[in-house]
Amino acid sequence: MIATVEKAAPENMNAREPLLVVDDWKTYFKTSGGLLRAVDGVSFKVDEGSTIGLVGESGSGKTILSRSILGLVRSRRKVEAGGSITYDGVAVNTLSPKERRRYWGKDMSMVFQNPMTSLNPVLTIGRQLTEVLTLHLGMSKADARIRSVELLESVGIPEPKKRAHEFPHQLSGGMRQRVTIAIALSCNPRLLLADEPTTALDVTVQAQILDLLDEQQSERDMTMILVTHDLGVVAGRTDMVAVMYAGKIAEIAPTKSLFNETRHPYTEALMRSIPTMDAPNHSRLFTIPGRPVQLTGEPKGCRFAPRCPYAQEKCLSDEPDLAVSDRPGHSFACWFPVGTKKGQEALEKNLSVGHTAAGTSMSSMTVLGA
């Protein structure tokens, strides 16, 4: 588990207008098996200067959503999109590719998941940085070279002048990720999307990269969307957390509220999946039973129901909407929420008969609420 730090909420955060508003956004892919609903009706807001975490296991739609915000999913023959994405009052999803490119770098930027594939292997690090600076800021090549070294130094790369003349394969994984962060921050964007920036890095380097992003965000008063599969990463580093499952938001809440008063069984299962130091020796790590549902066609009911120890007949037929809890900003999509009387009764009913409404044996799963 990544060590976390307490993150202070930005001053007057609630008084600011949302910088980003995603409203009922859908990204569907046309496949031989039908429409694949990668992102299916997602809505959330991001206040300026804040950090929101997008959390979920692989295939939940996090990366497609973040790429959709930037407009990087564009093939008309294979993709259908709907809803709206509004950045600083502008419906960016209605802009042409040429118009949207004006926002890249200077307004919105992205740290991609794998630096080895996002960096150009045949160009030096310095060349890739100066290219961004000359294209988006109109800097001269001489000024861009000076600025590129400053950027490498700002993200903690030793001997930045030397590294600027090296190629990506000559750097370690952690240093390559620092380079991608430097490129993403080179034009001082207002919104940064970090797509699993710690993937394939060892634990110590992961913490360093996350600390670097925190530091840069604080210095630049930048808004950030942190995409990850690990709830341990967002704890203490975000203001809000949106938990995604099968293309939808299962639960969204202020970070402290999400951890202290979890309501969705999937969020609870993710919590249980985080390794802890106080676990008994040789104990098995918790895993969520089953597999995510197929996203082709039109899935019925709650998409987590086949894997959920709380699931009842209603969960298989009726899809729950995001319901507002008594906590400000806390919403969840569940008929039998964790920590409520209805949820406890549903869990006890399944335990008494030995299986859930979806037919999953209770003996085959670790009972979350017990």
Order of alpha helices (4+ residues) and beta strands (2+ residues): beta-beta-beta-alpha-beta-beta-alpha-beta-alpha-alpha-alpha-alpha-alpha-beta-alpha-beta-alpha-beta-beta-alpha-alpha-alpha-beta-beta-alpha
